[in-house]
């Protein structure tokens, strides 16, 4: 498989009150690789990411599986050990950048805080480091910005600051939870460009959580599609956009509106609702909404399997059939 | 047009921290003067007071303000034992202010620290701390004061201790509610996600964000503390005679209000002015602590 994996999740299962929310999730990331995690709200994308950084909400717990950072298992580390990894080896950025910065602390101090949490350096050196990061993320007049408070900056600017905080310790993995959802399209494109160029520079791998297929096509090398806590399809971004195999992925891609499409034509939708976690469907969890479902799907759970021996996996009994 | 020009003038210039400080202070200077005046008088009491506050002259009992006796002017009159009221108010201010400052500090530190912990950690810590808060609130302060004094004996230190230990739950409740809400904010989460230590999160991120309501309580409590001290001294549990405090002057003067109005009025006015100025300075600080108010 070429380069070694720097982050690997093996057979992860997360439960809340003994109810499986996420199960059978496995994936790996190499340096400089971007993997997009897509799926509707509540499909377990964010929980998977939070498990990766060791900050699951208290009610949730890892029931099965393990998480590796390089060759070190991190899913059973103590809170103290995890804290030394967070922000240093694995960082995270969120949506709504302006609310993720402390309103009462200057930008410079907040960036410096991230370095000082992991390295024993003087405040002055940390500030110099912050200045360097501000330059790196392309913020104009960085010296002035250092002394400013978050409310004096725009949303796009705040997201750049967040990226600066996340990358200042040159982490191996950056988890981006819908990093551009709250930004307008222009700023979104700029932010994505920035993340891409910084990734090349620092060698960080990115786990991108999103439900914006445009962002996926723009950023990702590989895509993992989740539905109701399961991985339904995983593979190279070109493969998946060119020839999606799982009916859910196919329907998802066909429901994206296109500019220039005939206006009278109705937009495709996936019928039905996301199933209730207390009442998972038997067999394939997508079967109640799937146009291809038959008796097998209702009773037997499909496993992820490789298609044509390529690096493309799908969990479906009928992935070869056409949807009418 | 006039609107436009006034807006242009309001654009803040970059100036040194000192000049910003003075321009800020100018907006509330009457309050600062009152506050500073009381503080200076309290600190330099022996230099300012015309009499020994405990010096009695029974021939000069209950004289109204401005009476000249034996060549000495009783500016604010004298009390029931013929002591100079001005000197007693000056020395009393010293006691009252220091008791208020100390007990407010004690209760603020205890209360906000415990509240912060309860709100941030939740779980067992929350249950234990907040139940203690409920217990302390359910014990009448006077009862607790009587017990403490019975065990430790009356005195200034014990008074501060009693006031500090009975008044912290108010701070704890506010700090708890505020920090509980804040802990769910994204910026606290992102600090956790960056691997920042818990102590730093508590004191550098949460505390500055909840300091405004705590400050308001502290300024309100400041006045209350002076009154509490008066109440306890009245019961014989606080400042012991002949030492004067505003509270003790007030409570004794109450008996003479019909024939010597000045004994209660003058310390009352001092109390009113001091508490008012502190409350308003506190209000002002609350607004100013938030950097969003710096540029208007």
Interface residues (C-beta under 8 A of the other chain):
Chain A: X53 X55 X83 X84 X85 X86 X87 X88 X91 X92 X93 X94 X96 X99 X100 X101 X102 X103 X104 X105 X113 X114 X117 X118 X149 X151 X152 X162 X165 X166
Chain B: X185 X186 X187 X189 X190 X191 X192 X193 X194 X195 X196 X197 X200 X204 X205 X208 X209 X289 X290 X291 X292 X295
